Amino acid sequence: MDTAPSLTDGAPSLTAAAIEREEAHAAHNYHPLPIVVESGEGAWVTSVDGRRYLDCLAAYSAVNFGHSNPDLLDAARAQLGRITLTSRAFHNDQLGPFVESLAALAGKDMVLPMNTGAEAVESGIKVARAWGYRVKGVADGMANIIVADGNFHGRTISIVSFSDDPSARDGFGPFTPGFRSVPYGDAAALEAAIDENTVAVLLEPIQGEAGIIVPPESYLPAVREVCTAKNVLMIADEIQSGLGRTGSTFACDRVGVVPDLYLLGKALGGGIVPVSAVVGNADILGVLRPGEHGSTFGGNPLAAAVGSAVVALLETGDFQRLADARGALLAARLTALIGHGVVAVRTAGLWAGIDIDPALASGREVCERLMERGVLAKDTHGSTIRLAPPLVVSAADLDWAVDQLAAVLRDVSAA
Ligand SMILES: *Cc1c(COP(=O)(O)O)cnc(C)c1O
């Protein structure tokens, strides 16, 4: 089994030098763990000091198919040798196959290609507002959108306008109006917030950044019913939960719900290029007319070639099955840690939120200690850590990662 030696032996100088160089001139909007990654394959990455680490974050699920996935690299390399950017002023031969296959994967008929997740969310909001004015008949400028407390949808001004996380919002006003936030998991509260000017409900089917918050099983079906009854669009932000992570293609599939719009990103670019999309039917996405929305890079041939290769991987169902099988193992192992330094565990497929006893350690401290033992994970909100390894992680490696977590919990309990 591959393990990383402690930070205190070996030669940490390369790491320290690389970190110093980055911190001198990169804006300090992140607080990374003190590891400098140089390469990666599958679920493992290697640092500049030559140490190997099991990646249990997978770039927030952008690397669901593993680092250096050979099928995705082949698709990217082939396209690099042809053409990479045309802009949408012209057609390119990769976009058609990509949007056709992605729409089919989602059971819809239209795709709006963008780049980052936040752009997909912004695009979904614009589409919902335009649909509200042009199709639903809401008076101009009056549209509102219902969101959920604890949401994370990205970092743009409009998106942080409806965040309730002070570190995402404070100091960035004035904010975009037109959003109402209701408690997550409470369909009655959501229904009560809807009025005649409501054009959409925007939700994560499972809240990722909030700590892998899985709503009650009846919640999303109830939201679907309310949205249909009130002629309101249901928009599922599946940027982190979608594309295999939870054991199904979309987290909505777990409860048999079909939203009006899917927002996709992260893994859609295979960890190679940023690729995001809004996916829906033409009666909604068709409201956009030429010139009303766009992106210089959205739908570029390199992104489309990689995106097509990602869709092809998902069409096999293999990655969904892997997430399901490995997820069952992860859930069983983590549940056994409850009472041994762990207060609560929430899982969905190969995705886990673990609440550490705050009296023992912060999430950050647990992640630092995991790193010393060769496991990379990320804390969120105080004493919660999240695990989201690439779906290709082996059962033995996953087992070993949980062993390391158990050892860290024993260490902090003894300290
Ligand atoms: C990461 C994420 C986003 C934003 O994606 P970016 O590519 O970072 O802009 C939006 N929604 C959810 C649920 C996410 O996890």
The ligand as a Gaussian input file, in Angstrom:
#p B3LYP/6-31G(d) Opt

LIG

0 1
 C      -18.600000      24.012000      -7.547000
 C      -20.038000      24.323000      -7.617000
 C      -20.517000      25.423000      -8.348000
 C      -19.599000      26.420000      -9.003000
 O      -18.750000      25.853000      -9.947000
 P      -17.442000      26.647000     -10.418000
 O      -16.927000      25.851000     -11.574000
 O      -16.489000      26.651000      -9.254000
 O      -17.863000      28.024000     -10.790000
 C      -21.884000      25.603000      -8.422000
 N      -22.746000      24.763000      -7.818000
 C      -22.320000      23.704000      -7.089000
 C      -23.331000      22.805000      -6.447000
 C      -20.966000      23.460000      -6.952000
 O      -20.530000      22.433000      -6.207000

